[in-house]
Amino acid sequence: MYVKNFWGPLADEDVLDDDNRKNKEEEMYVQLKEWFSENGRNIISIFVKIDVERKAPYAFISFENN
């Protein structure tokens, strides 16, 4: 599943600094895992990335087949 528009605006310091960006992506990972694990299907993987140019995150979530 491709997910976008799941996070509010990001500040320059959240995007331009590598450590801050990685920390923010980890925070998003945890939040997405919480939100999408409630649907009853097992999550196989979550990939979160912040597009530096757009200052916007996107994610791919893979679920187990039921």
Secondary structure, 3 states (H helix, E strand, C coil): CEEECCCCCCCHHHHCCHHHHHHHHHHHHHHHHHHHHCCCCCEEEEEEEEECCCCEEEEEEEECCC
